[in-house]
Amino acid sequence: MVSIMKRTVRLATLPLNKNKYDETRSVIGHYSDAKRVFVAHLRQTSLWRLLDRSKSFRDYAKAQGLYPEGINVHLVDQAAFDAVDTCIRHIESCFVRANVKARVWRRFTDEDERHYAYACLTRYSAIGQIMGGGVPEISTVTTSPETGTKIASYLHRVIRDALDGSWPTVIKSHSMSLDSTLYSVVDNDTAKGKTRRYVKVVSSTRNKRISLPLSGISRVSGNVRVVLDEENKRAFIHVSYDVAALAKATGPAVSLDWGVTEVCTDDSGVHHGDEYGRALRSMTKRRHKTGKARNKLHALSKRDAGSRRTKHISRNNLGTKKQKARLRRAKAQLQTISGAAIKEVVYGEGNRTRANGRAPQHPSQRPKEIITEDLSHLGGKAKSKKISRLCSSWARDENQERIMVHAHVGGSGIKTVNAAYTSQTCPNPTCGHVSFDNRSGDVFHCRNPYWDCNWQGDADHVASMNIKSRIQDHQIDRFTPYTEVRKILDARFLR
């Protein structure tokens, strides 16, 4: 059976004339107004039972008279579905930032208690019931009333702290989601004999649609999202495509250590994307240099407020158009390097893609499993401002997302392990000494004080070796606190 993953592609339109742009912005404004009301209404935890099925909230909103008059009903339906999705993503992001799953894992050691707690966290009706002071009954999990009350009480505190009174709001009207009934795709011939594809989207006028010309020919189907580009007076059409996976990979497992001097290093010591570090340093250095210069000009304009010189500085030196364009180019360069390196890991060097008639590799040429480090808890300042600036521009979340997509396409599995002390632990099976002194920059040198281990090598290579061995470690799981990890590693070394 072939598994399917969704991939979103952004299709640009040609610059729109004033009438089309204003009409599109007006429709998106009506859509956003309706969505704003729905999102505000869903702040009530008693309504979170409706988040499990978006059509339930649509029916509830209609019954309560929340639908605005004079707007296409199907468009308001999409606003209701979009509001539900926005609230769900907000709740999930709060859970991730607060490490709710990790806290539950550490709090409850009994498997049945963990099972019940995680079952509650996957059902928004149960979460809403907990936030209302109730104890959910999960049909697939059997637990005593006392245990259920204890777990629900703990989850109430954890979820309350995670949400911290926050809730999403629709501030800016810049996008709308459309199903296949709210748009159509038409091809017309231009005066030069070329084919132009148009996406005709719903408008404010009955039986009339706005014709948006695409800059190229691409397949548009299913649910799409129309996003306004105010700077260039155009729109983007976001389309989701199905991405089928290759046959299941059977090659040897590979572990990766993410880096800032290269994209990643595998357990065989191969660096992938060596030019990543140079591009990242160049981008960071330029941002720092221009930032200092702009700060000086800001201070100067404040001192001489209202003068001719200040007006000249504001007009010619403190704009953001070139700054944003430069940042976009730098990020695109990093994404290109990162994408090529990750494809190299999954598909092999010289065969990064199956395009241009290249034959896909045999499953034994692709890793059956890719083991990465969990960097979701990484935070705080580094020891130097230079490293902090580099890490602020380091797209580690983007790299993790990209490796998951390509691993799916390549038929490889993904596993994540605890990253604590992987670059400071000696990989020698007879040593295992852990110390901050073992690593100096990109160089690892074991400083075992009891015997001469003297293991030397690349620090990222050592980290990837330890990541690979940690997948079999039953004492250190993904959610084990770094302080506990250090105690376990020190105890093993002393033994």
PyMOL commands that set and color helices and strands:
alter all, ss='L'
color gray80, all
select helices_A, chain A and resi 18-41+45-52+54-63+73-97+100-107+111-121+124-131+145-163+275-303+308-316+321-347+363-365+385-393+396-409+436-438+459-470+482-494
alter helices_A, ss='H'
color red, helices_A
select strands_A, chain A and resi 4-12+175-178+183-189+195-202+209-213+224-229+234-244+254-258+264-266+271-272+369-374+413-418+439-440+443-445+456-458
alter strands_A, ss='S'
color yellow, strands_A
deselect
rebuild
show_as cartoon
